[in-house]
Amino acid sequence: MLNTIFLLNQRGLINIDIQIPLISRNKNYAIIYELDNPNGLSGGGNLILLKFENNKCKKIGILYNWIA
């Protein structure tokens, strides 16, 4: 399931779809999928690893990305 977020940047209004996070059993890590498809013809996506520290999410890195 993806949730759409609309952002305004230098290119104008864009939409980014973010998946509900997959949380590890020990609840210390999460993985989310982010999809950026501004006009239906081009875009990209990222599979992102997050770590929970002090009740905040910290981006550890990008596990996979693509650009079209």
N, C-alpha and C positions, 0 to 999 in steps of 0.2 A: 504494500500500500504506500502510495506516495502522497505527500502533502505539498502543495504549491505555495511558494513564497514569491512575492513580487518585490523587486529591488529597483532602485533608480541609481544609475551610475552614469559615467560620461557618455556611454553609448545610448542612453535613454532607458526606458522601462524594460526590464528583462524578467523572465520568470525562471525560478530554480525549483526543481522538484527534489524533495528530500524524503528518503524512506524512514519509516519508524525504526529506531535503532535495535540491533541485535545485541543483547547484553550478556556478558559471560556469566558462568555459574557463580563465580566468586564476587560478581558485581563490581569488579575493578576496571573492566574494559567494555567498550562498545564498538560496534562497527555500523557505519551508516553509508548509504549510497546516495550520491548527489548527482542530479542530472540537470545540465544547462542546455536548453534547446530553444534559443530565442526566436527563431523564425521557421522552424520545422525542416529547414534544409541543411543546417549546420548546427554544431553544438559539441558537447562533450560530457564526460561523466567521470566521477571519482568514487573509489571505494576507500573510505577514511577510517583509520583506527584512532579511537579516543580512549583516554585514561581518566578515571575519576579520582581526583585528589582534593581533599578538603571541601567536599560538596560542590566541586566545579569540574567541568570537562576540559581536558587539555588535549589538543591535537598532537598525536604521536607521529603520524605520518600518513602518506597516501599509499595504500597497498596496490592499487591498480587505477590507471586512468586511460582515457581514450579521447580522441578528437576527430570530428568528421567535418 
